[in-house]
């Protein structure tokens, strides 16, 4: 099994999340399992370098993967294609940084004949948000990459992807064709990566959810980032080793925090309103010499 993380930029929060996620998997991996981190910031992964394959991605390659339409979602598909090309007959698992393994990895390995995605979101043709309605209007009944987008086609959250050994490379090639065809047709970019991968996977069989063993806290990052940041700071200040961190995460109580939380829009708007009406004032500041 080959696990892939794709982490770019200097935003340290993303690299801290990745470190925590890597540790959750290292505690249960076998000798035949591998982890890859594709990044333009390898300096953040020196601690795990002895256990993880760190692949530095140049700006030139990143630009190539983005393609002429400069689409970040295409980078994700190309990165998965890259790992599938190295291990064409092996399982490839793509993970967003804000994920972790919380159950026995053998539960995941027992069902690797099926494609998996994080979570089912719904049939595109009946989804309610403005972005989803616009996407259906633009692609419904149209052919992209040789596939006609039907009312039955669904969208999944693609923060976790498990691609089977015998199908992975073909799935990702099809996803790339659909993605590029939609970009060429000037489809709104926001959901192209999601629909391209979701449709491609559905063409090779039924997808399953991976959330029975892999947590994805994309809808509660604020709280998870706080405890993960605390974990990493304590590791640094306490001079803990990688192995000690792995053991701590192995015994982690993942049920303490929700991985999905919905904050009412009224709360968000009220906070922004109050901050605008009553902005913080600088009282004192160190003057440059």
VOPAGU-2260 file (C-alpha; in pm, 1 decimal, decimal comma):
REM VOPAGU-2260
SITE   aa  ch    i         X         Y         Z
SITE  UNK   A    0       0,0       0,0       0,0
SITE  UNK   A    1     133,1     342,3    -100,9
SITE  UNK   A    2      12,9     646,0      94,1
SITE  UNK   A    3      43,4     989,2     -64,9
SITE  UNK   A    4      37,8    1337,7      87,7
SITE  UNK   A    5      55,5    1649,4    -127,6
SITE  UNK   A    6     162,2    1955,9      74,0
SITE  UNK   A    7     277,8    2285,5     -76,9
SITE  UNK   A    8     366,5    2628,3      53,3
SITE  UNK   A    9     498,5    2770,0     380,0
SITE  UNK   A   10     175,1    2749,9     580,0
SITE  UNK   A   11     308,5    2556,8     879,4
SITE  UNK   A   12     -36,3    2444,0     989,9
SITE  UNK   A   13     -60,0    2219,3     682,4
SITE  UNK   A   14     277,6    2058,8     756,4
SITE  UNK   A   15     188,3    2007,6    1123,7
SITE  UNK   A   16    -134,0    1834,4    1019,0
SITE  UNK   A   17      63,5    1612,3     781,8
SITE  UNK   A   18     311,7    1516,4    1054,4
SITE  UNK   A   19      28,0    1413,8    1286,2
SITE  UNK   A   20    -138,4    1212,0    1009,1
SITE  UNK   A   21     187,2    1038,7     913,2
SITE  UNK   A   22     246,0     935,2    1275,9
SITE  UNK   A   23    -102,9     784,1    1295,1
SITE  UNK   A   24     -18,7     556,2    1001,5
SITE  UNK   A   25     340,7     476,4    1096,5
SITE  UNK   A   26     217,1     311,7    1414,5
SITE  UNK   A   27      48,5      36,6    1211,4
SITE  UNK   A   28     233,5       7,9     880,7
SITE  UNK   A   29     397,4    -311,2     759,9
SITE  UNK   A   30     735,7    -335,6     585,8
SITE  UNK   A   31     569,3    -342,4     243,5
SITE  UNK   A   32     373,2     -20,2     302,0
SITE  UNK   A   33     517,8     314,5     192,4
SITE  UNK   A   34     443,8     680,6     256,7
SITE  UNK   A   35     520,4     952,8       3,4
SITE  UNK   A   36     514,5    1326,6      70,3
SITE  UNK   A   37     523,6    1541,8    -242,5
SITE  UNK   A   38     617,0    1894,1    -137,9
SITE  UNK   A   39     810,0    2208,1    -222,4
SITE  UNK   A   40     908,2    2241,4     144,9
SITE  UNK   A   41    1104,4    1925,5     237,5
SITE  UNK   A   42    1265,1    2106,7     533,8
SITE  UNK   A   43     950,1    2036,8     737,2
SITE  UNK   A   44     988,4    1659,6     701,9
SITE  UNK   A   45    1342,7    1596,8     820,3
SITE  UNK   A   46    1216,8    1425,7    1136,6
SITE  UNK   A   47    1026,7    1160,5     935,4
SITE  UNK   A   48    1273,8    1133,6     645,5
SITE  UNK   A   49    1408,3     797,2     760,8
SITE  UNK   A   50    1058,9     644,4     745,5
SITE  UNK   A   51     896,5     840,6     462,9
SITE  UNK   A   52     978,1     906,4      95,9
SITE  UNK   A   53    1010,0    1284,1      60,6
SITE  UNK   A   54     981,8    1398,0    -301,1
SITE  UNK   A   55    1068,2    1763,7    -365,2
SITE  UNK   A   56     851,6    1906,5    -640,9
SITE  UNK   A   57    1005,5    2193,8    -836,2
SITE  UNK   A   58     812,9    2502,6    -941,4
SITE  UNK   A   59     857,1    2395,5   -1302,4
SITE  UNK   A   60     691,6    2058,6   -1241,0
SITE  UNK   A   61     419,6    2220,8   -1031,7
SITE  UNK   A   62     344,5    2462,4   -1316,5
SITE  UNK   A   63     334,2    2169,7   -1560,5
SITE  UNK   A   64      92,3    1979,2   -1339,7
SITE  UNK   A   65    -133,0    2283,7   -1303,0
SITE  UNK   A   66    -163,0    2291,6   -1682,6
SITE  UNK   A   67    -238,7    2585,2   -1913,4
SITE  UNK   A   68    -557,0    2669,7   -1720,0
SITE  UNK   A   69    -355,6    2706,1   -1394,1
SITE  UNK   A   70    -584,6    2471,0   -1199,2
SITE  UNK   A   71    -465,5    2352,4    -857,4
SITE  UNK   A   72    -704,9    2057,1    -855,4
SITE  UNK   A   73    -519,7    1915,9   -1154,8
SITE  UNK   A   74    -199,4    1901,2    -946,2
SITE  UNK   A   75    -370,9    1659,2    -708,5
SITE  UNK   A   76    -472,0    1428,9    -993,8
SITE  UNK   A   77    -124,8    1444,2   -1151,7
SITE  UNK   A   78      41,3    1366,6    -816,8
SITE  UNK   A   79    -172,9    1055,2    -778,3
SITE  UNK   A   80     -92,0     960,1   -1137,9
SITE  UNK   A   81     278,5     996,0   -1055,6
SITE  UNK   A   82     257,3     748,8    -765,0
SITE  UNK   A   83      38,8     510,4    -969,1
SITE  UNK   A   84     301,9     515,9   -1245,6
SITE  UNK   A   85     573,9     414,5    -997,4
SITE  UNK   A   86     356,9     138,8    -845,5
SITE  UNK   A   87     108,5      50,9   -1124,3
SITE  UNK   A   88      -9,9    -277,3    -970,5
SITE  UNK   A   89     -30,7    -160,6    -609,8
SITE  UNK   A   90    -290,1      17,4    -398,1
SITE  UNK   A   91    -252,4     396,3    -379,0
SITE  UNK   A   92    -409,8     592,3     -93,0
SITE  UNK   A   93    -426,6     971,1    -127,9
SITE  UNK   A   94    -476,0    1169,4     194,7
SITE  UNK   A   95    -536,3    1537,6     260,3
SITE  UNK   A   96    -320,4    1670,2     544,3
SITE  UNK   A   97    -621,3    1700,4     779,4
SITE  UNK   A   98    -672,4    1325,6     818,0
SITE  UNK   A   99    -568,5    1047,6    1051,8
SITE  UNK   A  100    -593,6     671,9    1091,5
SITE  UNK   A  101    -803,4     598,9    1400,2
SITE  UNK   A  102    -894,7     230,3    1356,7
SITE  UNK   A  103    -705,1     -91,9    1290,1
SITE  UNK   A  104    -534,9     -59,3     951,3
SITE  UNK   A  105    -628,5    -421,1     876,4
SITE  UNK   A  106    -992,2    -309,9     846,0
SITE  UNK   A  107    -882,1     -90,8     556,6
SITE  UNK   A  108    -658,0    -355,7     403,8
SITE  UNK   A  109    -935,6    -615,4     414,8
SITE  UNK   A  110   -1136,9    -422,9     156,3
SITE  UNK   A  111    -877,3    -288,9     -85,4
SITE  UNK   A  112   -1049,6    -445,2    -386,9
SITE  UNK   A  113   -1293,3    -151,1    -377,9
SITE  UNK   A  114   -1229,2     214,9    -448,1
SITE  UNK   A  115   -1292,9     435,6    -147,4
SITE  UNK   A  116   -1354,4     805,7     -97,6
SITE  UNK   A  117   -1402,0     995,1     224,3
SITE  UNK   A  118   -1773,9    1064,1     217,6
SITE  UNK   A  119   -2071,2    1056,1     -17,3
SITE  UNK   A  120   -2221,0    1401,0     -74,8
SITE  UNK   A  121   -2504,0    1333,9    -319,9
SITE  UNK   A  122   -2620,8    1313,0    -679,4
SITE  UNK   A  123   -2500,4    1622,9    -860,5
SITE  UNK   A  124   -2829,7    1662,9   -1048,4
SITE  UNK   A  125   -3030,0    1720,9    -727,8
SITE  UNK   A  126   -2777,1    1898,7    -505,2
SITE  UNK   A  127   -2884,5    2233,2    -362,7
SITE  UNK   A  128   -2590,2    2472,0    -330,2
SITE  UNK   A  129   -2528,4    2743,9    -587,9
SITE  UNK   A  130   -2195,8    2590,8    -689,5
SITE  UNK   A  131   -2346,2    2244,3    -739,1
SITE  UNK   A  132   -2646,2    2377,2    -930,9
SITE  UNK   A  133   -2415,6    2576,6   -1157,5
SITE  UNK   A  134   -2192,6    2275,2   -1218,4
SITE  UNK   A  135   -2490,3    2054,7   -1312,5
SITE  UNK   A  136   -2615,8    2326,6   -1549,0
SITE  UNK   A  137   -2272,3    2335,3   -1714,5
SITE  UNK   A  138   -2201,7    1960,3   -1737,8
SITE  UNK   A  139   -2532,8    1769,3   -1715,1
SITE  UNK   A  140   -2586,7    1554,2   -2025,0
SITE  UNK   A  141   -2255,0    1666,7   -2171,8
SITE  UNK   A  142   -1958,5    1445,8   -2262,2
SITE  UNK   A  143   -1622,5    1502,7   -2094,2
SITE  UNK   A  144   -1328,5    1271,6   -2150,2
SITE  UNK   A  145   -1564,7    1033,1   -2330,6
SITE  UNK   A  146   -1805,3    1010,3   -2034,0
SITE  UNK   A  147   -2154,0    1162,6   -2046,2
SITE  UNK   A  148   -2243,1    1319,1   -1711,1
SITE  UNK   A  149   -2570,7    1155,7   -1610,2
SITE  UNK   A  150   -2829,8    1245,1   -1341,0
SITE  UNK   A  151   -2709,4     939,3   -1145,7
SITE  UNK   A  152   -2350,9    1061,8   -1121,7
SITE  UNK   A  153   -2256,3    1151,8    -766,4
SITE  UNK   A  154   -2009,7    1378,2    -590,3
SITE  UNK   A  155   -1791,4    1253,8    -306,0
SITE  UNK   A  156   -1553,7    1431,5     -72,0
SITE  UNK   A  157   -1211,7    1346,9    -217,2
SITE  UNK   A  158    -998,8    1429,7      87,3
SITE  UNK   A  159    -935,1    1055,6     110,2
SITE  UNK   A  160    -898,4     831,6    -195,1
SITE  UNK   A  161    -820,0     460,7    -200,1
SITE  UNK   A  162    -745,7     329,4    -549,1
SITE  UNK   A  163    -733,0     -51,3    -600,2
SITE  UNK   A  164    -418,5    -214,1    -733,0
SITE  UNK   A  165    -565,7    -330,5   -1064,7
SITE  UNK   A  166    -772,2     -17,7   -1137,9
SITE  UNK   A  167    -590,5     279,8    -985,2
SITE  UNK   A  168    -386,0     391,6   -1283,0
SITE  UNK   A  169    -681,7     363,4   -1523,1
SITE  UNK   A  170    -906,2     554,5   -1282,0
SITE  UNK   A  171    -665,0     844,3   -1243,4
SITE  UNK   A  172    -603,2     863,7   -1620,6
SITE  UNK   A  173    -977,9     888,0   -1677,5
SITE  UNK   A  174   -1011,5    1151,7   -1403,3
SITE  UNK   A  175    -741,3    1356,7   -1575,3
SITE  UNK   A  176    -918,9    1330,3   -1912,4
SITE  UNK   A  177   -1248,8    1443,9   -1759,1
SITE  UNK   A  178   -1075,8    1726,9   -1570,8
SITE  UNK   A  179    -890,8    1855,3   -1877,6
SITE  UNK   A  180   -1203,2    1830,9   -2093,2
SITE  UNK   A  181   -1401,9    2036,4   -1840,8
SITE  UNK   A  182   -1125,5    2294,3   -1816,5
SITE  UNK   A  183   -1116,0    2319,0   -2195,2
SITE  UNK   A  184   -1492,3    2379,7   -2194,1
SITE  UNK   A  185   -1446,1    2658,5   -1934,7
SITE  UNK   A  186   -1653,0    2482,5   -1669,9
SITE  UNK   A  187   -1635,6    2671,2   -1338,0
SITE  UNK   A  188   -1327,5    2532,3   -1161,0
SITE  UNK   A  189   -1452,9    2507,1    -803,6
SITE  UNK   A  190   -1581,8    2146,0    -816,1
SITE  UNK   A  191   -1402,4    2009,3   -1122,6
SITE  UNK   A  192   -1152,4    1799,8    -925,6
SITE  UNK   A  193   -1429,7    1646,9    -713,4
SITE  UNK   A  194   -1659,2    1557,3   -1003,0
SITE  UNK   A  195   -1373,7    1431,2   -1222,5
SITE  UNK   A  196   -1250,7    1185,8    -959,1
SITE  UNK   A  197   -1600,1    1085,9    -843,7
SITE  UNK   A  198   -1717,8    1009,7   -1196,9
SITE  UNK   A  199   -1397,4     827,1   -1295,0
SITE  UNK   A  200   -1418,3     601,0    -989,6
SITE  UNK   A  201   -1787,2     526,7   -1055,7
SITE  UNK   A  202   -1699,5     408,5   -1407,6
SITE  UNK   A  203   -1486,1     130,8   -1255,2
SITE  UNK   A  204   -1732,6      10,6    -993,4
SITE  UNK   A  205   -1912,0     121,1    -679,9
SITE  UNK   A  206   -1721,9     341,9    -436,7
SITE  UNK   A  207   -1726,9     296,5     -60,3
SITE  UNK   A  208   -1668,7     542,2     221,8
SITE  UNK   A  209   -1335,5     531,3     405,0
SITE  UNK   A  210   -1463,6     702,9     717,6
SITE  UNK   A  211   -1492,5     373,3     907,6
SITE  UNK   A  212   -1117,1     391,1     971,3
SITE  UNK   A  213    -979,4     724,8     843,3
SITE  UNK   A  214   -1094,8    1049,8    1002,8
SITE  UNK   A  215   -1109,8    1371,0     798,4
SITE  UNK   A  216   -1164,6    1681,8    1010,4
SITE  UNK   A  217   -1206,1    1929,6     724,0
SITE  UNK   A  218   -1524,9    2060,7     889,6
SITE  UNK   A  219   -1370,2    2115,2    1233,4
SITE  UNK   A  220   -1016,1    2229,4    1159,5
SITE  UNK   A  221   -1015,1    2502,6    1422,1
SITE  UNK   A  222   -1040,8    2264,8    1718,6
SITE  UNK   A  223    -826,4    1987,3    1570,2
SITE  UNK   A  224    -550,9    2228,3    1468,3
SITE  UNK   A  225    -537,1    2360,6    1824,0
SITE  UNK   A  226    -473,7    2019,3    1982,1
SITE  UNK   A  227    -238,3    1906,4    1704,1
SITE  UNK   A  228     -35,7    2227,4    1735,1
SITE  UNK   A  229     -14,7    2166,8    2113,0
SITE  UNK   A  230     101,4    1808,2    2046,1
SITE  UNK   A  231     380,4    1922,5    1811,5
SITE  UNK   A  232     493,5    2206,7    2041,9
SITE  UNK   A  233     513,3    1966,2    2337,9
SITE  UNK   A  234     711,0    1724,6    2121,4
SITE  UNK   A  235     961,8    1997,2    2031,0
SITE  UNK   A  236     994,9    2146,0    2378,9
SITE  UNK   A  237    1011,3    1804,1    2542,5
SITE  UNK   A  238    1263,7    1676,5    2287,0
SITE  UNK   A  239    1050,6    1372,1    2210,8
SITE  UNK   A  240    1158,8    1134,3    1936,2
SITE  UNK   A  241     950,7    1035,4    1633,8
SITE  UNK   A  242     897,2     693,4    1787,6
SITE  UNK   A  243     765,7     850,2    2108,7
SITE  UNK   A  244     521,1    1062,5    1909,4
SITE  UNK   A  245     403,6     754,9    1717,1
SITE  UNK   A  246     334,2     570,3    2044,5
SITE  UNK   A  247     139,5     866,6    2183,6
SITE  UNK   A  248     -80,7     887,6    1874,3
SITE  UNK   A  249    -130,4     511,7    1880,2
SITE  UNK   A  250    -303,2     558,5    2218,4
SITE  UNK   A  251    -482,9     879,7    2117,6
SITE  UNK   A  252    -850,5     923,2    2205,5
SITE  UNK   A  253    -981,3    1029,0    1865,6
SITE  UNK   A  254   -1340,1    1037,6    1991,9
SITE  UNK   A  255   -1277,4    1342,9    2213,6
SITE  UNK   A  256   -1333,2    1592,2    1933,0
SITE  UNK   A  257   -1592,4    1602,0    1656,2
SITE  UNK   A  258   -1449,7    1566,5    1305,5
SITE  UNK   A  259   -1750,1    1743,1    1157,4
SITE  UNK   A  260   -1906,4    2055,3    1302,7
SITE  UNK   A  261   -2145,8    2300,6    1146,7
SITE  UNK   A  262   -2113,5    2660,9    1260,1
SITE  UNK   A  263   -2432,4    2862,6    1192,3
SITE  UNK   A  264   -2383,1    3125,8     922,3
SITE  UNK   A  265   -2544,2    3383,0    1153,5
SITE  UNK   A  266   -2263,9    3324,6    1407,4
SITE  UNK   A  267   -1994,1    3378,4    1143,9
SITE  UNK   A  268   -2160,0    3696,3    1015,6
SITE  UNK   A  269   -2214,0    3830,9    1367,6
SITE  UNK   A  270   -1846,3    3779,2    1458,7
SITE  UNK   A  271   -1733,6    3959,8    1142,0
SITE  UNK   A  272   -1980,0    4241,9    1211,3
SITE  UNK   A  273   -1858,5    4288,7    1569,0
SITE  UNK   A  274   -1491,0    4283,6    1461,5
SITE  UNK   A  275   -1565,9    4546,7    1197,8
SITE  UNK   A  276   -1762,8    4772,8    1436,0
SITE  UNK   A  277   -1528,3    4723,3    1733,4
SITE  UNK   A  278   -1182,2    4664,5    1583,3
SITE  UNK   A  279    -882,3    4593,2    1804,9
SITE  UNK   A  280    -657,0    4893,5    1867,6
SITE  UNK   A  281    -279,9    4887,4    1890,5
SITE  UNK   A  282    -174,9    5042,4    2225,2
SITE  UNK   A  283     202,2    4996,0    2214,6
SITE  UNK   A  284     455,0    4864,6    1969,1
SITE  UNK   A  285     833,9    4823,0    1968,8
SITE  UNK   A  286     996,0    5089,4    1753,7
SITE  UNK   A  287    1262,5    4989,7    1506,4
SITE  UNK   A  288    1607,1    5130,4    1577,6
